Amino acid sequence: MAFSSTIPSCDTSLLLKRSNKGLSNLPKPIFNLKYVPAKVQASHVVSTPLSKSFQYQEVNNKTETIPLPVFDFDDYMIRKGKQVNKALDESVPMQHPEKIHESMRYSLLAGGKRVRPILCVAACELVGGTEDLAMPTACAMEMIHTMSLIHDDLPCMDNDDLRRGKPTNHKVFGEETAVLAGDALLSLAFEHVAAKTMNVSPERLVQVLAEMGNSVGSQGLVAGQIVDIDSEGKKISLSDLEYIHIHKTARLLEASVVCGAIVGGADSESIENVRKYARYIGLLFQVVDDILDVTKSSEELGKTAGKDLATDKATYPKLMGIDEAKKFAEKLVDQANQQLASFDPAKAAPLYHFARYIASRQN
């Protein structure tokens, strides 16, 4: 049975004030990935911006804060992070040509919170899968994410000198090598899933590969990046800003969760629920990122602070104000956790805590 993850349309006058300027004439994103694996067909349709859905739920359903299940989230993150780091280290061994592999490893193993791979593992375990089952896909998600960071930092893009508390890849290895390292990591991500995933049906692997490809391509991360570049110095609306971040940031987080669930054997309804959850936390991640950019120092963030202000980029604090942006982040936490209501609370505990973790992060 096919499913579609369609977010309902509604009046957003209380939350979003649409503008006729800037990028507001952008078409709404539509993804259609249809396959027929064993009793699961992937059909992903996004018909309206996520904030519309959020406003609809807030006004009509009066979403309440869900108490977090008792769970040692810090220990969970440490344990899973160690396993992810071990798998990533093994995934890119030093070999000839050494320069490109050194460059790949420099950025891939530079640290970071490992949010995407751990979310992938958590989603797999939520639906009955295991860490080992999800790990190749989890590593692939971090490879794609690292590629996006390497390329995003290039002089032709954001032109940044600092990432994860270290000099950016192109500052250490040169622009040419940095470009190639990003390309190599993107290619390796797909190879890694196909070659290293065991005990998962070919049909489900096809779903995973298609989800990955869509998340990073011209309807995913690249779409958000190009619109972000084109919007610099222009007046844009909140809905335009949402388009950028749903694609540039949320889409890869969404793919991490969805692919973990697919590998774990989830049915269509469960995949739809975790997809919606992931989109909310993906937008949450960017709202918090925008807040941190104007409230923290470069030393605290591990990357250059105030870049958005310096380049006159539209951000949530700029368009909503700091206080309203913080309130919006809190609402996104509640809405994300509502999507987990149909799952066993014990198994969903890591995901419940993930939303709060993203909202309260300091770098």
C-alpha positions, 0 to 999 in steps of 0.5 A: 500500500502506497503512503504519502507524507502530506502536510495539511494546508491551512491559514498561517496568518498568526504565525507567518506573514507572507511577502510578495517580495524576495523568493515567495514565488518559489514552487512548493517542493514535491518529491515522488519516489515510488518503488514496490518492495515487500509490502512497502511503497515509498511515496513522499509528497510535500505539498506545503511548508512545515510551518503551515502544518505547525500553525494548524496543529497549534491553533486547532489541536492545542499541542501540549508538551509531552513529558520526557521518558526517563532515559539516560540520554547523555550515556546513550549519545556517548555510547552510540557516538563511540560506535559511530566514530569507530565505524567511520574510522574503518570506512575510510582507511589510509591508502593510495592516493594518500592526500585525498584519503587524508583530506577525507579523514580530516573532516570526517573524523574531526568530531561533531555531535554525530546527530545524523548517524545516531538518529539513523540508528535510533530510528532503526532500533525504534522499529525493531532493527539493530545498531549493526543493521543501521550502521552502514547507512548511519555512516553514509549519512555522516559522509554526506553531511561532511561533504556538505560542510567541506563544500559549504566552507569553500571560498566560492560558497560561505568562505569560512576558515573554521569548522568543528574548532579546526581550520576548514578543509580547504585551508589545510589541503587547498581548494582543489583537494577539498572539492575532490574530498567532498566528491569522494565522500558523497560517492563513498556514501552510496557505495558503503550502503550498497556494499556493507549493509547485510541482512536487508532486502534489495528492495529496501536498499533501493529505497534507502539509496533513493531517499539518500539521493533525493535528500542531497540533490537538486530537490534536497540539500542543493536546492536549499543551498542555491536558494540560500545563496541567491537570497543573500542581501534580499528581503525574504519572507518566513515561508521563503526562509523555511523553504531554504532550511527544510531543504538545506538542513532538515532534508538530510536529517529527515533522510537519516531517520527515514532510512534507519526506519526502512533498514529496520523493517518499518511499515509505511505508517511508521515511516510516515510518522518518523518522517514528520518527526524528523522534519520538525527536528530538522527545522528546529536544528536550523532555528537553534543554529540561527539563534546560536550564531548571534548569541555565542562566540566563535570559540563556543561554537567551534565555527565562525560566529556572526557569519549570517549577520556579516553576509546579511543572510535572512535568519529566524532571529532576524525575521522573528526576533530572538524571543519569538525564534526561541518560542518557535523552537519550543513549539517545534519540540512539542510538535516533533514529539507528537509524531512519536505517540504511536510508538512504544515510549521505551523504544522512542525514548532516544528520539523524544530526548533528541528533540530536547537535545537539539533545542538546548544545544549550545554549539 
